[in-house]
Amino acid sequence: MDGLIKCCENFETYPLNLDNQSVSSYRLRSYFDRLQDLERQLFDLSAMERVNNHFLTTASFIHAPHSRAALQISRDIFGFLFSYHQILPSFLDFMFPFGKQEYVQDFYFGGLREENRLCNDRRGAPMPDLGRSGGDLRFYYSLRSVERSPGRQGFQWSIQQTAIYHSFDIETGRCLWVNVKGNELMKNRFFEAADSFEGSKWSSRNSAFLTSLSTHMMICEWAVENWAWYINDLQDELQASSTVMLAASLDTPPIPISIYTTENPCDSNTSVEFSGITSSITQMLRSNVSDSEWLDSNRKEAKTQSSGVSPIAKGKIITGDIVPQKEHNPLILETFPFRDLLNVQYIKEKLYEVQSVLRLNIEVLRDLKQLYHSAVDHTEFPKEVTTACERELVRFKENLERIEKDLRVQHLKTETLLQILADRKAILHSSLSYQNMKTSESMAEKTQTSADYTKKRDQETHTIAQKAAQVTFSMRAITFVTILFIPGIFVATFLSTGIFHFTDNEQSFRPKALKLYFIITLPLMAGAFIAWYLLFQFTRSRDKRESSAADVRISANV
């Protein structure tokens, strides 16, 4: 008793103040340092609690406003409580995941640990005044379940954890419960389970043992109760995020491209309509995506875009295959938006999370069943309790096996959903690969169509060039003959104007006729040159305006 009083006086140094030979001093120092480091995160420093008899004798519930808030207990009260009950320091491993935190820590840590003191050589110091015989069954474990969180936006489910410390004195029947949880749910259920055994016909020790079994069963029932609904909601979200992809059409016949040309291949106004090609390329490249909230059920379909025809040229139509238009054959990236891919990945992570938690819970249930089986078979365990509670022990084992089976069913369902998700992601990847292949084929067909058209235009240009060469040769001959006769013609014309007069015996010159000739000829020449210059400037300006308008139309179509 003196040792316990001294331990409680030094409660600030918990767990260094414990007299536990099963734990080495350096491990106690490690737990103490870790507790000091996490003091502000783990405890509510402003919490003011008082220690009452119920708090020290029967059950203690340490909770928080929510799963990521500090526990509503001060560091001093915590140290005194754990020192008074001589709680094993390794139980701190199950408490460290609680407290104030932005991201979940040690989420996959769990299990069951025990330290029984049934043998005489392992018993502690007896304290009759406190109902402690020194021989007790001590163990602790951690379980997780899923609970609804109405205050959360989006997916209103969250995985919650609870840590349980329990000891049962085999001589006095004294029970101790310490529960750590993010809310008061377990506290309320504990008292409901305890009230059901008031006025029992069993002796105090048997009743206490029976109440322990009932409380463990209540906690185990909590660990399985909501998984089916949670997994069903994940399945619904998976269906909503991936069913659109399965309904995507990939084999709709494409729309032919329109290439306009004039009737006369040699016409200088011949042009090609490129808006169909550029619009198809733009549709393929424009995959507008935006980040949204996780699992947003409002999914909008992309609006179809139609490519306009620019009136560059009018004439007959040459057809060829191109990439299918969006309104007839939707692109996969537009039918199955990127935000849905993020939703599918989020669901996948949640399913893996569920798998890990279910495995941990199954292991804890198995260890709990084995612990009680080994305890009641122990030679030091009271045979009176074993005999009186034999039926309840069998029922406890059967219920644990039932809960374990339910968890395995949910685990199998999770594996099935993960396989479905993997298959649908494989289908999506195959669809995208197929879409890329068809796009490449369509682009190759468009390129070939353009190459064939260019080849045809090259042939026509070659024909025009040959004809132009023939015309050029003819023009050279005409020019040569013209140059040959122009001097003679000019002289003959000038002499025939009457400026010079020739007879058989005399020759006369008429200055007035020459002056009249220049007065008439020079203004006419100047007028001709001015008219030519104005016509040249007008034609040049018109060509520039038409070229600018054509560039604007092509840019708008692109």
C-alpha positions as CSV (number, residue, x, y, z in Angstrom):
1,M,0.0,0.0,0.0
2,D,2.9,2.3,0.8
3,G,4.3,1.7,-2.7
4,L,1.0,2.7,-4.3
5,I,0.8,5.9,-2.2
6,K,4.4,6.8,-3.2
7,C,3.5,6.1,-6.8
8,C,0.5,8.4,-6.7
9,E,2.4,11.1,-5.0
10,N,4.8,11.1,-8.0
11,F,2.0,11.0,-10.6
12,E,3.7,13.7,-12.7
13,T,6.4,11.3,-13.7
14,Y,4.1,8.5,-14.9
15,P,5.2,5.9,-16.2
16,L,8.6,6.3,-14.5
17,N,6.9,6.0,-11.1
18,L,5.6,2.5,-11.7
19,D,7.2,-0.4,-10.0
20,N,6.9,-2.9,-12.9
21,Q,9.7,-5.3,-13.2
22,S,8.4,-6.6,-16.6
23,V,9.2,-3.3,-18.3
24,S,12.8,-2.1,-18.6
25,S,13.8,1.3,-17.3
26,Y,14.8,2.6,-20.7
27,R,11.4,1.7,-22.2
28,L,9.8,3.6,-19.3
29,R,12.0,6.5,-20.1
30,S,11.0,6.3,-23.8
31,Y,7.3,6.3,-22.9
32,F,7.8,9.3,-20.6
33,D,9.7,11.3,-23.2
34,R,7.1,10.5,-25.8
35,L,4.3,11.5,-23.5
36,Q,6.1,14.8,-22.8
37,D,6.5,15.5,-26.5
38,L,2.8,14.9,-27.2
39,E,1.4,16.6,-24.1
40,R,0.0,19.6,-26.0
41,Q,-1.4,17.5,-28.8
42,L,-2.8,14.7,-26.6
43,F,-4.3,16.5,-23.6
44,D,-6.6,19.5,-23.1
45,L,-4.4,21.7,-20.9
46,S,-7.4,23.8,-19.8
47,A,-9.4,20.8,-18.6
48,M,-10.3,20.9,-15.0
49,E,-11.6,17.6,-13.6
50,R,-11.9,16.3,-10.1
51,V,-11.2,12.7,-9.1
52,N,-14.3,11.0,-7.6
53,N,-14.7,7.5,-6.2
54,H,-16.5,6.2,-9.3
55,F,-13.7,7.6,-11.5
56,L,-11.1,5.5,-9.5
57,T,-12.9,2.3,-8.8
58,T,-15.1,1.2,-11.7
59,A,-14.6,2.8,-15.1
60,S,-12.9,5.8,-16.6
61,F,-13.9,7.3,-20.0
62,I,-11.5,9.6,-21.7
63,H,-13.1,11.2,-24.7
64,A,-12.8,14.3,-27.0
65,P,-15.3,16.5,-29.0
66,H,-14.2,14.6,-32.1
67,S,-11.6,12.2,-33.4
68,R,-9.0,14.8,-34.1
69,A,-9.3,17.0,-31.0
70,A,-7.4,16.9,-27.8
71,L,-8.6,14.5,-25.1
72,Q,-10.7,16.3,-22.4
73,I,-8.4,15.4,-19.6
74,S,-5.5,17.2,-18.1
75,R,-2.0,15.8,-17.9
76,D,-2.1,15.7,-14.1
77,I,-5.4,13.9,-13.8
78,F,-4.2,11.5,-16.5
79,G,-1.0,10.7,-14.6
80,F,-2.8,10.3,-11.3
81,L,-5.5,8.0,-12.8
82,F,-3.0,5.7,-14.5
83,S,-0.7,5.7,-11.5
84,Y,-3.6,4.8,-9.1
85,H,-4.7,1.9,-11.3
86,Q,-1.1,0.8,-12.1
87,I,-2.0,0.7,-15.8
88,L,0.6,-0.8,-18.0
89,P,2.7,1.8,-19.8
90,S,2.5,0.0,-23.1
91,F,-1.2,1.0,-23.2
92,L,0.1,4.4,-24.2
93,D,0.8,3.0,-27.6
94,F,-2.9,2.8,-28.1
95,M,-3.5,6.3,-26.8
96,F,-0.9,8.1,-28.9
97,P,-3.0,8.0,-32.2
98,F,-5.6,10.2,-30.4
99,G,-5.4,13.9,-29.8
100,K,-5.2,17.1,-31.8
101,Q,-3.9,16.4,-35.3
102,E,-4.3,17.5,-38.9
103,Y,-3.7,14.2,-40.5
104,V,-4.5,10.7,-39.0
105,Q,-1.5,9.2,-37.3
106,D,-0.7,5.5,-36.6
107,F,-4.0,4.7,-38.4
108,Y,-3.0,1.0,-39.0
109,F,-1.7,0.4,-35.5
110,G,-3.7,-1.9,-33.4
111,G,-4.0,-5.3,-31.8
112,L,-4.4,-6.9,-28.4
113,R,-1.8,-7.2,-25.6
114,E,-2.2,-9.0,-22.3
115,E,-0.4,-9.5,-19.0
116,N,-2.1,-11.9,-16.7
117,R,-1.0,-12.4,-13.1
118,L,-2.8,-15.6,-12.5
119,C,0.2,-17.6,-11.3
120,N,1.3,-17.1,-7.7
121,D,4.9,-16.2,-8.7
122,R,3.6,-13.4,-10.9
123,R,1.0,-11.8,-8.7
124,G,1.3,-8.3,-7.4
125,A,1.1,-6.9,-3.9
126,P,-2.4,-7.5,-2.4
127,M,-4.4,-4.5,-1.3
128,P,-7.6,-5.7,0.4
129,D,-8.8,-2.3,1.2
130,L,-9.0,-1.5,-2.5
131,G,-10.3,-4.9,-3.6
132,R,-7.0,-6.0,-5.1
133,S,-5.8,-9.5,-4.5
134,G,-2.8,-9.2,-6.7
135,G,-4.0,-11.9,-9.1
136,D,-5.8,-10.5,-12.1
137,L,-6.3,-10.8,-15.8
138,R,-5.1,-7.6,-17.5
139,F,-5.2,-6.8,-21.2
140,Y,-6.0,-4.0,-23.6
141,Y,-6.9,-3.8,-27.3
142,S,-7.9,-1.4,-30.0
143,L,-10.8,-1.7,-32.4
144,R,-12.1,0.5,-35.2
145,S,-15.5,1.0,-36.7
146,V,-17.2,3.5,-39.1
147,E,-19.6,6.1,-38.0
148,R,-21.7,8.8,-39.7
149,S,-20.4,12.3,-39.4
150,P,-23.4,14.6,-40.4
151,G,-21.3,17.7,-40.0
152,R,-18.8,16.7,-42.7
153,Q,-19.1,17.9,-46.3
154,G,-19.4,15.4,-49.1
155,F,-18.9,11.8,-48.0
156,Q,-20.4,11.7,-44.5
157,W,-18.6,8.7,-43.1
158,S,-15.5,8.5,-40.9
159,I,-13.5,5.6,-39.4
160,Q,-13.4,5.9,-35.6
161,Q,-11.1,4.1,-33.2
162,T,-11.4,3.1,-29.5
163,A,-8.9,1.8,-27.1
164,I,-10.0,-0.5,-24.2
165,Y,-8.1,-1.3,-21.0
166,H,-9.6,-4.0,-18.8
167,S,-8.6,-5.9,-15.7
168,F,-10.5,-8.6,-13.8
169,D,-9.4,-9.7,-10.3
170,I,-9.9,-13.4,-10.0
171,E,-10.3,-13.3,-6.2
172,T,-12.5,-10.3,-5.5
173,G,-14.2,-9.9,-8.9
174,R,-13.1,-6.3,-9.1
175,C,-13.2,-4.9,-12.7
176,L,-11.5,-1.9,-14.2
177,W,-12.4,-0.3,-17.5
178,V,-10.5,2.5,-19.2
179,N,-11.9,3.6,-22.5
180,V,-10.4,6.2,-24.9
181,K,-12.6,7.4,-27.8
182,G,-13.4,10.5,-29.8
183,N,-16.9,10.8,-28.4
184,E,-19.2,9.5,-25.6
185,L,-20.8,6.7,-27.6
186,M,-18.9,3.9,-25.8
187,K,-19.6,5.5,-22.4
188,N,-23.4,5.4,-22.9
189,R,-23.3,1.9,-24.2
190,F,-21.2,0.7,-21.3
191,F,-23.7,1.9,-18.7
192,E,-26.5,0.4,-20.7
193,A,-24.8,-3.0,-20.6
194,A,-24.0,-2.7,-16.9
195,D,-27.6,-1.7,-16.0
196,S,-28.9,-4.9,-17.6
197,F,-27.2,-7.0,-14.9
198,E,-28.5,-5.2,-11.8
199,G,-30.2,-7.5,-9.4
200,S,-28.6,-10.6,-10.9
201,K,-28.8,-13.9,-9.1
202,W,-25.1,-14.5,-9.6
203,S,-22.6,-13.8,-6.9
204,S,-20.6,-10.6,-7.2
205,R,-17.6,-12.2,-8.7
206,N,-19.6,-14.2,-11.2
207,S,-21.7,-11.2,-12.0
208,A,-18.7,-9.1,-12.6
209,F,-17.2,-11.7,-14.9
210,L,-20.5,-12.0,-16.8
211,T,-20.7,-8.2,-17.1
212,S,-17.1,-8.2,-18.5
213,L,-18.1,-10.6,-21.2
214,S,-21.2,-8.6,-22.0
215,T,-19.2,-5.4,-22.2
216,H,-16.6,-6.9,-24.5
217,M,-19.4,-8.2,-26.7
218,M,-20.9,-4.7,-26.9
219,I,-17.6,-3.2,-28.0
220,C,-17.2,-6.0,-30.6
221,E,-20.7,-5.4,-31.9
222,W,-19.8,-1.7,-32.4
223,A,-16.8,-2.8,-34.5
224,V,-19.0,-4.5,-37.1
225,E,-22.3,-2.7,-37.1
226,N,-21.9,-0.1,-39.9
227,W,-19.4,-1.6,-42.3
228,A,-22.1,-3.0,-44.6
229,W,-23.7,0.5,-45.1
230,Y,-20.3,2.1,-45.5
231,I,-19.2,-0.3,-48.2
232,N,-22.6,0.0,-49.9
233,D,-22.1,3.7,-50.2
234,L,-18.6,3.2,-51.6
235,Q,-20.1,0.8,-54.1
236,D,-22.7,3.3,-55.1
237,E,-20.1,6.0,-55.6
238,L,-18.0,3.6,-57.7
239,Q,-21.0,2.9,-59.9
240,A,-21.7,6.6,-60.3
241,S,-18.1,7.4,-61.2
242,S,-17.4,4.5,-63.6
243,T,-20.7,3.5,-65.3
244,V,-20.6,6.4,-67.8
245,M,-17.2,5.0,-69.0
246,L,-18.7,1.6,-69.7
247,A,-21.5,3.1,-71.8
248,A,-19.1,5.1,-74.1
249,S,-19.4,4.4,-77.8
250,L,-16.2,3.9,-79.7
251,D,-17.3,2.5,-83.1
252,T,-19.8,5.1,-84.4
253,P,-19.2,5.7,-88.1
254,P,-17.2,9.0,-88.6
255,I,-18.4,12.0,-90.5
256,P,-16.6,12.8,-93.8
257,I,-14.6,15.9,-94.2
258,S,-15.6,18.5,-96.8
259,I,-12.9,19.8,-99.2
260,Y,-14.2,22.5,-101.6
261,T,-12.7,23.2,-105.0
262,T,-13.9,25.1,-108.0
263,E,-15.0,23.5,-111.2
264,N,-12.0,24.7,-113.1
265,P,-8.8,23.3,-111.5
266,C,-6.7,25.9,-113.2
267,D,-8.7,28.8,-111.7
268,S,-6.5,31.1,-109.5
269,N,-9.2,31.3,-106.8
270,T,-9.0,27.6,-106.0
271,S,-8.9,27.0,-102.2
272,V,-9.4,24.3,-99.6
273,E,-11.7,24.4,-96.7
274,F,-9.7,23.6,-93.6
275,S,-12.2,24.4,-90.9
276,G,-13.4,20.7,-90.7
277,I,-9.9,19.5,-90.0
278,T,-9.0,22.2,-87.5
279,S,-12.3,21.8,-85.7
280,S,-11.7,18.1,-85.3
281,I,-8.2,18.6,-84.0
282,T,-9.5,21.2,-81.6
283,Q,-12.2,18.9,-80.3
284,M,-9.6,16.2,-79.7
285,L,-7.3,18.6,-77.8
286,R,-9.9,20.4,-75.8
287,S,-10.6,18.2,-72.8
288,N,-11.6,20.8,-70.2
289,V,-11.3,19.4,-66.7
290,S,-11.7,21.0,-63.3
291,D,-11.0,19.9,-59.7
292,S,-14.1,19.4,-57.7
293,E,-15.0,18.0,-54.3
294,W,-14.4,14.4,-53.7
295,L,-17.3,12.2,-54.9
296,D,-19.4,15.0,-56.3
297,S,-22.5,13.4,-57.6
298,N,-23.4,16.3,-60.0
299,R,-21.5,15.2,-63.2
300,K,-22.2,17.4,-66.3
301,E,-21.9,16.2,-69.8
302,A,-19.6,18.1,-72.2
303,K,-21.5,20.2,-74.8
304,T,-21.0,19.3,-78.4
305,Q,-19.2,21.7,-80.7
306,S,-19.9,21.9,-84.4
307,S,-17.3,23.2,-86.8
308,G,-18.5,26.1,-89.1
309,V,-17.9,26.2,-92.8
310,S,-16.1,29.3,-94.0
311,P,-17.2,30.6,-97.4
312,I,-13.8,30.8,-98.8
313,A,-14.7,29.0,-102.1
314,K,-17.7,27.5,-103.7
315,G,-17.7,24.4,-105.8
316,K,-17.9,20.7,-105.8
317,I,-17.2,18.5,-102.7
318,I,-14.4,15.9,-102.4
319,T,-15.1,13.6,-99.4
320,G,-12.7,11.7,-97.2
321,D,-12.8,10.1,-93.7
322,I,-11.8,12.1,-90.6
323,V,-11.9,11.8,-86.8
324,P,-15.6,11.3,-85.8
325,Q,-17.3,14.5,-84.6
326,K,-18.1,14.8,-80.9
327,E,-21.9,14.8,-81.3
328,H,-21.8,11.4,-83.0
329,N,-18.8,9.7,-81.3
330,P,-17.9,11.3,-77.9
331,L,-14.2,11.3,-76.9
332,I,-13.5,9.2,-73.8
333,L,-11.8,12.0,-72.0
334,E,-14.9,14.1,-72.3
335,T,-17.4,11.4,-71.6
336,F,-15.4,10.2,-68.6
337,P,-14.0,13.4,-66.9
338,F,-10.8,13.5,-65.0
339,R,-12.6,14.3,-61.8
340,D,-14.3,10.9,-62.0
341,L,-10.8,9.4,-62.3
342,L,-9.9,11.1,-59.0
343,N,-13.1,9.8,-57.4
344,V,-12.3,6.3,-58.5
345,Q,-8.8,6.6,-57.0
346,Y,-10.3,8.0,-53.8
347,I,-12.7,5.1,-53.6
348,K,-9.8,2.7,-54.2
349,E,-7.8,4.2,-51.3
350,K,-10.9,4.0,-49.0
351,L,-11.4,0.3,-49.9
352,Y,-7.8,-0.5,-49.1
353,E,-8.3,1.4,-45.8
354,V,-11.3,-0.7,-45.1
355,Q,-9.4,-3.9,-45.8
356,S,-6.6,-3.1,-43.4
357,V,-9.1,-2.1,-40.6
358,L,-11.1,-5.3,-41.1
359,R,-8.0,-7.4,-40.9
360,L,-6.9,-5.7,-37.7
361,N,-10.4,-6.1,-36.2
362,I,-10.5,-9.8,-37.1
363,E,-7.1,-10.4,-35.5
364,V,-8.2,-8.6,-32.3
365,L,-11.4,-10.7,-32.1
366,R,-9.4,-13.9,-32.7
367,D,-6.9,-12.9,-29.9
368,L,-9.7,-12.0,-27.6
369,K,-11.4,-15.3,-28.1
370,Q,-8.1,-17.1,-27.5
371,L,-7.3,-15.0,-24.4
372,Y,-10.5,-16.0,-22.6
373,H,-10.2,-19.6,-23.7
374,S,-6.7,-19.8,-22.2
375,A,-7.7,-17.9,-19.1
376,V,-10.6,-20.2,-18.1
377,D,-8.4,-23.2,-18.8
378,H,-5.7,-21.9,-16.5
379,T,-5.2,-23.9,-13.3
380,E,-5.3,-20.8,-11.1
381,F,-8.6,-19.4,-12.6
382,P,-11.5,-19.9,-10.3
383,K,-13.4,-23.1,-11.3
384,E,-16.6,-21.6,-9.7
385,V,-16.6,-18.8,-12.2
386,T,-15.9,-21.2,-15.1
387,T,-18.7,-23.5,-14.1
388,A,-21.3,-20.8,-13.3
389,C,-20.6,-18.9,-16.6
390,E,-19.9,-21.9,-18.8
391,R,-23.0,-21.3,-21.0
392,E,-22.2,-17.6,-21.3
393,L,-18.6,-18.4,-22.2
394,V,-19.8,-20.7,-25.0
395,R,-22.2,-18.0,-26.2
396,F,-19.5,-15.4,-26.0
397,K,-17.2,-17.6,-28.2
398,E,-20.1,-18.1,-30.7
399,N,-20.9,-14.4,-30.9
400,L,-17.2,-13.6,-31.4
401,E,-17.1,-16.1,-34.2
402,R,-20.3,-14.7,-35.7
403,I,-18.9,-11.2,-35.6
404,E,-15.6,-12.4,-37.1
405,K,-17.5,-14.1,-39.9
406,D,-19.5,-10.9,-40.6
407,L,-16.2,-9.0,-40.8
408,R,-14.8,-11.6,-43.2
409,V,-17.9,-11.3,-45.4
410,Q,-17.3,-7.5,-45.5
411,H,-13.7,-8.1,-46.2
412,L,-14.6,-10.4,-49.1
413,K,-17.0,-7.8,-50.4
414,T,-14.2,-5.2,-50.3
415,E,-11.9,-7.5,-52.3
416,T,-14.7,-8.0,-54.9
417,L,-15.1,-4.2,-55.2
418,L,-11.4,-3.7,-55.6
419,Q,-11.3,-6.3,-58.3
420,I,-14.2,-4.7,-60.1
421,L,-12.5,-1.3,-59.8
422,A,-9.3,-2.7,-61.1
423,D,-11.1,-4.3,-64.1
424,R,-12.9,-1.0,-64.9
425,K,-9.7,0.9,-64.7
426,A,-8.2,-1.6,-67.1
427,I,-11.2,-1.2,-69.4
428,L,-10.7,2.6,-69.2
429,H,-7.0,2.3,-70.1
430,S,-7.8,0.0,-73.0
431,S,-10.5,2.4,-74.2
432,L,-8.1,5.3,-74.0
433,S,-5.5,3.3,-75.9
434,Y,-8.1,2.3,-78.5
435,Q,-9.2,5.9,-78.8
436,N,-5.6,7.0,-79.3
437,M,-5.2,4.3,-82.0
438,K,-8.4,5.4,-83.8
439,T,-7.3,9.0,-83.5
440,S,-3.9,8.2,-85.0
441,E,-5.6,6.3,-87.8
442,S,-8.0,9.1,-88.5
443,M,-5.2,11.6,-88.5
444,A,-3.2,9.4,-90.9
445,E,-6.2,9.2,-93.2
446,K,-6.6,12.9,-93.1
447,T,-2.9,13.3,-93.8
448,Q,-3.2,10.9,-96.7
449,T,-6.3,12.7,-98.0
450,S,-4.4,16.0,-97.8
451,A,-1.4,14.5,-99.5
452,D,-3.5,13.1,-102.4
453,Y,-5.2,16.5,-102.8
454,T,-1.8,18.2,-102.8
455,K,-0.5,15.7,-105.3
456,K,-3.4,16.4,-107.6
457,R,-2.8,20.1,-107.3
458,D,0.9,19.6,-108.0
459,Q,-0.1,17.7,-111.2
460,E,-2.4,20.5,-112.2
461,T,0.3,23.1,-111.5
462,H,2.7,21.1,-113.5
463,T,0.3,21.0,-116.4
464,I,-0.2,24.8,-116.1
465,A,3.5,25.3,-116.0
466,Q,3.9,23.3,-119.2
467,K,1.2,25.3,-120.9
468,A,2.8,28.5,-119.6
469,A,6.1,27.4,-121.0
470,Q,4.5,26.9,-124.4
471,V,2.9,30.3,-124.2
472,T,6.1,31.9,-123.1
473,F,7.9,30.5,-126.1
474,S,5.2,31.8,-128.4
475,M,5.3,35.2,-126.7
476,R,9.1,35.3,-127.2
477,A,8.7,34.7,-130.9
478,I,6.0,37.4,-131.1
479,T,8.2,39.8,-129.1
480,F,11.2,39.2,-131.3
481,V,9.1,39.9,-134.5
482,T,7.6,43.0,-132.8
483,I,11.0,44.3,-131.8
484,L,12.3,43.7,-135.3
485,F,9.5,45.7,-136.9
486,I,8.8,48.4,-134.3
487,P,11.6,50.8,-135.5
488,G,10.4,50.6,-139.1
489,I,6.8,51.1,-138.1
490,F,7.7,54.1,-135.9
491,V,9.7,55.7,-138.7
492,A,7.1,55.0,-141.3
493,T,4.3,56.3,-139.0
494,F,6.2,59.5,-138.1
495,L,7.1,60.3,-141.7
496,S,3.5,59.8,-142.8
497,T,2.1,62.4,-140.4
498,G,2.8,65.3,-142.8
499,I,5.5,66.9,-140.7
500,F,7.9,66.1,-143.5
501,H,6.8,66.5,-147.1
502,F,8.7,64.8,-149.9
503,T,8.3,65.2,-153.6
504,D,10.3,64.1,-156.5
505,N,12.5,67.2,-156.6
506,E,12.2,68.8,-153.1
507,Q,11.9,68.1,-149.4
508,S,10.1,70.4,-146.9
509,F,9.7,70.5,-143.0
510,R,6.6,71.8,-141.2
511,P,7.3,73.0,-137.7
512,K,3.7,73.7,-136.9
513,A,2.7,70.1,-137.6
514,L,5.5,68.8,-135.3
515,K,4.3,71.1,-132.5
516,L,0.7,70.0,-132.9
517,Y,1.9,66.4,-132.8
518,F,3.7,66.8,-129.4
519,I,0.8,68.9,-128.0
520,I,-1.6,66.0,-128.6
521,T,0.8,63.0,-128.0
522,L,2.5,64.0,-124.7
523,P,-0.7,64.6,-122.6
524,L,-2.2,61.4,-123.9
525,M,1.0,59.5,-122.8
526,A,0.9,61.1,-119.4
527,G,-2.8,60.3,-118.9
528,A,-2.1,56.7,-119.9
529,F,0.7,56.4,-117.3
530,I,-1.4,58.0,-114.5
531,A,-4.4,55.7,-115.2
532,W,-2.1,52.7,-115.1
533,Y,-0.6,53.8,-111.8
534,L,-4.0,54.4,-110.2
535,L,-5.3,51.0,-111.4
536,F,-2.1,49.3,-110.0
537,Q,-2.6,50.9,-106.5
538,F,-6.3,50.0,-106.4
539,T,-5.6,46.4,-107.3
540,R,-2.8,46.1,-104.7
541,S,-5.0,47.5,-101.9
542,R,-7.8,45.1,-102.7
543,D,-5.4,42.1,-102.6
544,K,-4.2,43.2,-99.2
545,R,-7.7,43.4,-97.8
546,E,-8.7,40.0,-99.2
547,S,-5.5,38.4,-97.7
548,S,-6.2,39.9,-94.3
549,A,-9.8,38.8,-94.3
550,A,-8.7,35.2,-95.3
551,D,-6.2,35.1,-92.4
552,V,-8.9,36.2,-89.9
553,R,-11.3,33.5,-91.2
554,I,-8.7,30.8,-90.8
555,S,-7.7,32.0,-87.3
556,A,-11.4,31.9,-86.3
557,N,-11.9,28.4,-87.6
558,V,-8.8,27.2,-85.7
